[in-house]
Structures are given as C-alpha cells and as structure tokens.
Amino acid sequence: MPELGLNRVDLATPAGVHCFVSTRQGGFSEGSFAAFNLALHVGDDAATVRRNRKLLLASLQQQCVEPALKLQWMQQVHGTRVWRCNGNTLEPPPEADALYTAAPNIVLGVLTADCLPVLLCSEDGKEIAVAHAGWRGLCNGVLEATLENFNSSPAQVRCWLGPAIGPCHFEVGNDVRDAFLASAPGHQQTATAAAFMTGHKPGKWQADLYALARLRLLTAGVQQISGQVQCTVCDADRYYSYRQQAVTGRFATLIVRAT
C-alpha cells in the first residue's frame, strides 16, 4: 500500500492546534474510489471506508502525539447549520455544514470533492471550526454562521481555504451569479460581480469560490485568511473531483486542538 496521503496545513496555528488535508493516496478503496476515500455516502464499500477512517485516525494520533483523539464528521446538506461539539462525538453524524468546538482532542472533519473546505481557529487556539462551503452554503452564509459560534471576535480568527474547484473549471449559470449578487449588500456588488468571469458559453460564468469566500470573510471582520487556489479538477490525481468523475470518493480537511 502506498504511503498515506495526509498533509499538514500551514495555518500558523497556536501550539497544540493541528490541521490536515488528506489525498487519494494510501488507502484501501478500489476502482473509482481509489484509494483513500473517507466518505460512506458515495457508494464505496462501507467496511473499506471504515478501514480508511481507522487508518486516518491512527495517523492523526501519531502526528499529533495524542492517543485520545476522536473523529467527528457531519452529514453535509449544503446548508448553514453549525454543530457545536461539547466534548462527545455524535454517531450517526449530525446534519450540518460546519462543526465548532472549544473541547480538546476532537478532530473536526469535512468531506469534499470540489466544494470549498474552510478551517477556522482563534488566535489563542482555544476555539476551532471547519466549514463546508459549496456555492449554496457560501451564498446563504455558512461562514458567517460559523464565525457567530466563536467567543473570539472575527478579527481574532484565522481562516484557511482548502483544495476546491478553481475558477478555471467552475462553470455556473446566471442563477448562481444572480443568487450571490442578490445576497450581497450594495457596497459589495462590484467585488461580487468580479468573482464571476465570462464563461465559454452564452449565459455561463466561471465562478471563483475562493474570491467569494474571502469577500464574505473580510466583510465579517476576519483579517487573517490564507490558502491559495488548489483546483481539484486540475489535480484530480491527488484530490477527488466530482466534476472530473461523478462516481468518486471524498477527501478530508481536518482540524484538532490536542492537549
């Protein structure tokens, strides 16, 4: 089996906070799901996915030097609900599109294959969160809802934007552009419109999820935003991409505050 694809994220986090992104490499899944699929809802063999998750947890425990870690996933529905984890993990996972905790040793994970994963951490390291920012959730305020759960002010929260479909491949219709423009206040109209470049077909636009997320975060008061475009379609050998291959797995973006 190849070396496990689990990479640390450079979020300049306080001591004890660890961030990771998995890749397709190193797991047990086969076929369209090869090889490190972590999602149970995409048609992969459930027992195999659980083996992959067990492998993930073991690697996280080793890298964080913390044997007591617990994983918390969510049932993502492209909404704005934030689930607060107060010390115990929930199984089956809650229906939500963001997870927040101030408790140690709980790994918060989001599964994606083109949508934008966002990690959030307070400057003092006491609060962490992860959000699933597909275009619907992003437009409807999932990032703002996540920030509202922090005791720290947005100016004291650091954010990182993970691998997602880039503007080079994210073709959308007028409905998506119109939805973002309708939800943007007057002073944001120009910046919001600039995140949509004219597409290759009539009535189509190339949407920049990264620019839209940065705009929402900056408007909410976040000042420290990192993470560059890592297009999952362009790099489909490393990351799962639903646009590239409809039947496929999901990779994870994770954050934990270890003791």
Number of C-alpha atoms within 10 A of each C-alpha: 8 9 8 18 19 21 12 14 18 12 21 15 19 14 11 14 23 22 25 19 21 23 23 24 21 20 25 19 23 13 9 15 23 17 23 31 34 30 24 15 12 15 12 21 15 15 12 19 23 16 17 22 18 14 16 22 18 15 15 23 16 11 13 19 12 13 14 12 20 17 20 20 24 22 15 20 14 20 21 24 20 24 19 17 17 12 13 12 16 12 9 10 13 19 16 21 27 33 27 23 24 21 19 20 24 24 27 28 27 29 26 27 25 25 24 25 25 25 29 27 31 23 18 13 19 18 22 29 29 28 32 29 30 22 23 17 20 23 23 17 19 26 25 17 15 23 22 14 18 21 13 16 15 22 15 16 23 21 25 21 24 25 27 28 29 23 21 14 18 19 20 17 15 12 11 18 19 12 14 21 18 13 14 18 10 9 8 15 14 11 14 21 16 14 21 24 15 14 18 10 9 9 11 18 22 20 27 22 24 23 17 21 22 19 17 21 21 15 13 16 15 19 16 17 19 16 16 13 16 16 20 26 24 16 15 18 12 15 29 31 26 19 16 17 13 12 15 20 29 25 27 27 30 27 26 30 26 21 14
